[in-house]
Amino acid sequence: MKIGILGGSFDPVHNGHIEMACFCKQKFNLDKIMFLPLGEPPHKKNITDKELRIKMLQVAIENYEDFFVSRLEVDRPGKTYTYETIKCLLEKCDDDFYYIIGGDTINTLETWFNVYELFKILKFIVVDRCNYNRDNVDKLIKSGAKLYFADHVGQNVSSTAIRNNVKKGENIDNLVPEKVKELILQNELYKN
């Protein structure tokens, strides 16, 4: 089975995430899309409680039968790294995994934990959300990275912008699914 993995903090999940997942599923003929929320990310602090982030993901994808949420990283104690997660997945199954990243991630991919070993066991779908450095792409490919490019710009939205909008009391109607917005308001997320 071909499984696309969309990882991130999803704080909150937004329409851009869903749109990107739908596009990649169709473009690369993926069987399923796994949303993989980070547990304790090594590069982020002060993120929303994992159970609330999972709940937001679950309501955001409830109408997409080939989408599912994995608790693999949120249930693992300590900091989580993609390399360890993929090794764990491969021990349990023989699926073919494609990790979906934004074009901006190309510029920092080499800093990921054990990235050269990761290149041996994982393929990457690069969604061009913004410009990336072509020299970095060439260097990554020479280092063994298997990169597949998707010409999809998508909705220009970020979780950071959504949090800022909520903090300022601005509208987020067209940025997140309605049920995600309801959870944000009910739980008074991103007010401070």
C-alpha positions as semicolon CSV with decimal commas, in nm:
position;residue;x (nm);y (nm);z (nm)
1;M;0,000;0,000;0,000
2;K;0,122;0,354;-0,080
3;I;0,077;0,580;0,222
4;G;0,139;0,952;0,225
5;I;0,242;1,095;0,559
6;L;0,164;1,453;0,649
7;G;0,346;1,534;0,971
8;G;0,347;1,847;1,181
9;S;0,226;2,003;1,500
10;F;-0,118;2,079;1,346
11;D;-0,163;2,363;1,592
12;P;-0,419;2,399;1,442
13;V;-0,483;2,184;1,137
14;H;-0,607;2,412;0,858
15;N;-0,764;2,399;0,512
16;G;-0,420;2,413;0,348
17;H;-0,324;2,084;0,514
18;I;-0,642;1,914;0,389
19;E;-0,604;2,059;0,040
20;M;-0,240;1,944;0,021
21;A;-0,332;1,593;0,136
22;C;-0,611;1,565;-0,123
23;F;-0,384;1,689;-0,401
24;C;-0,097;1,452;-0,314
25;K;-0,328;1,153;-0,276
26;Q;-0,460;1,203;-0,626
27;K;-0,137;1,317;-0,798
28;F;0,077;1,031;-0,662
29;N;-0,196;0,767;-0,656
30;L;-0,164;0,717;-0,279
31;D;-0,395;0,469;-0,110
32;K;-0,413;0,651;0,223
33;I;-0,296;0,968;0,393
34;M;-0,166;0,946;0,748
35;F;-0,178;1,265;0,954
36;L;0,108;1,234;1,202
37;P;0,089;1,497;1,477
38;L;0,411;1,561;1,666
39;G;0,430;1,464;2,029
40;E;0,713;1,663;2,182
41;P;0,879;1,826;1,882
42;P;1,250;1,895;1,915
43;H;1,216;2,236;1,748
44;K;0,894;2,380;1,896
45;K;0,784;2,495;2,238
46;N;0,447;2,583;2,390
47;I;0,224;2,383;2,160
48;T;-0,139;2,298;2,234
49;D;-0,216;1,982;2,429
50;K;-0,177;1,675;2,209
51;E;-0,531;1,549;2,275
52;L;-0,683;1,876;2,153
53;R;-0,463;1,873;1,842
54;I;-0,568;1,513;1,771
55;K;-0,935;1,601;1,821
56;M;-0,900;1,892;1,576
57;L;-0,741;1,655;1,322
58;Q;-1,012;1,394;1,368
59;V;-1,297;1,638;1,305
60;A;-1,110;1,796;1,012
61;I;-1,074;1,466;0,824
62;E;-1,391;1,285;0,930
63;N;-1,539;1,305;0,578
64;Y;-1,228;1,166;0,405
65;E;-1,240;0,786;0,419
66;D;-0,877;0,739;0,310
67;F;-0,738;0,981;0,570
68;F;-0,647;0,876;0,924
69;V;-0,467;1,012;1,230
70;S;-0,175;0,823;1,383
71;R;-0,093;0,853;1,753
72;L;0,253;0,706;1,701
73;E;0,447;1,023;1,782
74;V;0,213;1,175;2,041
75;D;0,214;0,856;2,246
76;R;0,590;0,813;2,240
77;P;0,763;0,978;2,540
78;G;1,028;1,242;2,489
79;K;1,127;1,420;2,173
80;T;1,020;1,258;1,848
81;Y;1,219;1,230;1,527
82;T;1,093;1,131;1,183
83;Y;1,371;0,875;1,138
84;E;1,266;0,682;1,451
85;T;0,899;0,702;1,355
86;I;0,957;0,565;1,005
87;K;1,175;0,282;1,140
88;C;0,894;0,194;1,382
89;L;0,636;0,195;1,100
90;L;0,855;-0,025;0,879
91;E;0,894;-0,278;1,160
92;K;0,514;-0,318;1,170
93;C;0,433;-0,327;0,799
94;D;0,580;-0,329;0,451
95;D;0,390;-0,031;0,314
96;D;0,555;0,222;0,085
97;F;0,576;0,558;0,269
98;Y;0,590;0,905;0,111
99;Y;0,653;1,194;0,350
100;I;0,482;1,511;0,230
101;I;0,675;1,833;0,292
102;G;0,641;2,194;0,184
103;G;0,898;2,335;-0,056
104;D;1,036;2,551;0,224
105;T;1,139;2,237;0,416
106;I;1,390;2,152;0,141
107;N;1,611;2,426;0,281
108;T;1,628;2,261;0,627
109;L;1,584;1,892;0,546
110;E;1,955;1,823;0,590
111;T;1,927;1,925;0,956
112;W;1,679;1,646;1,036
113;F;1,798;1,378;1,276
114;N;1,976;1,091;1,097
115;V;1,861;1,230;0,762
116;Y;2,102;1,031;0,543
117;E;1,972;0,706;0,690
118;L;1,619;0,840;0,648
119;F;1,687;0,892;0,277
120;K;1,745;0,516;0,245
121;I;1,402;0,421;0,383
122;L;1,167;0,705;0,287
123;K;1,052;0,896;-0,020
124;F;0,958;1,264;-0,004
125;I;0,684;1,448;-0,188
126;V;0,777;1,815;-0,209
127;V;0,480;2,049;-0,241
128;D;0,604;2,383;-0,368
129;R;0,446;2,621;-0,117
130;C;0,726;2,871;-0,169
131;N;1,059;2,903;-0,340
132;Y;1,330;2,659;-0,248
133;N;1,700;2,660;-0,316
134;R;1,772;2,449;-0,627
135;D;2,130;2,391;-0,506
136;N;1,987;2,230;-0,192
137;V;1,772;2,001;-0,406
138;D;2,070;1,888;-0,612
139;K;2,276;1,829;-0,297
140;L;1,996;1,625;-0,136
141;I;1,952;1,410;-0,445
142;K;2,327;1,345;-0,459
143;S;2,304;1,244;-0,091
144;G;2,044;0,980;-0,177
145;A;1,716;1,163;-0,121
146;K;1,424;1,038;-0,328
147;L;1,230;1,355;-0,405
148;Y;0,904;1,379;-0,600
149;F;0,778;1,727;-0,683
150;A;0,418;1,842;-0,688
151;D;0,330;2,161;-0,871
152;H;0,068;2,268;-0,623
153;V;0,065;2,612;-0,468
154;G;-0,252;2,570;-0,263
155;Q;-0,407;2,804;-0,012
156;N;-0,160;3,047;0,142
157;V;-0,233;2,983;0,509
158;S;-0,027;2,891;0,812
159;S;-0,105;2,770;1,162
160;T;0,094;3,065;1,299
161;A;-0,125;3,314;1,110
162;I;-0,439;3,140;1,235
163;R;-0,319;3,156;1,597
164;N;-0,240;3,525;1,550
165;N;-0,583;3,590;1,396
166;V;-0,756;3,422;1,690
167;K;-0,545;3,619;1,937
168;K;-0,648;3,945;1,765
169;G;-1,014;3,836;1,742
170;E;-1,005;3,819;1,362
171;N;-1,209;3,586;1,142
172;I;-1,073;3,237;1,062
173;D;-1,382;3,105;0,879
174;N;-1,210;3,031;0,546
175;L;-0,886;2,909;0,703
176;V;-0,995;2,606;0,907
177;P;-1,276;2,351;0,880
178;E;-1,590;2,463;1,067
179;K;-1,562;2,193;1,335
180;V;-1,199;2,288;1,399
181;K;-1,308;2,650;1,446
182;E;-1,573;2,531;1,695
183;L;-1,309;2,341;1,897
184;I;-1,079;2,643;1,897
185;L;-1,358;2,866;2,029
186;Q;-1,498;2,614;2,279
187;N;-1,153;2,554;2,429
188;E;-1,049;2,921;2,406
189;L;-0,731;2,824;2,223
190;Y;-0,472;3,079;2,111
191;K;-0,619;3,365;2,315
192;N;-0,289;3,431;2,497
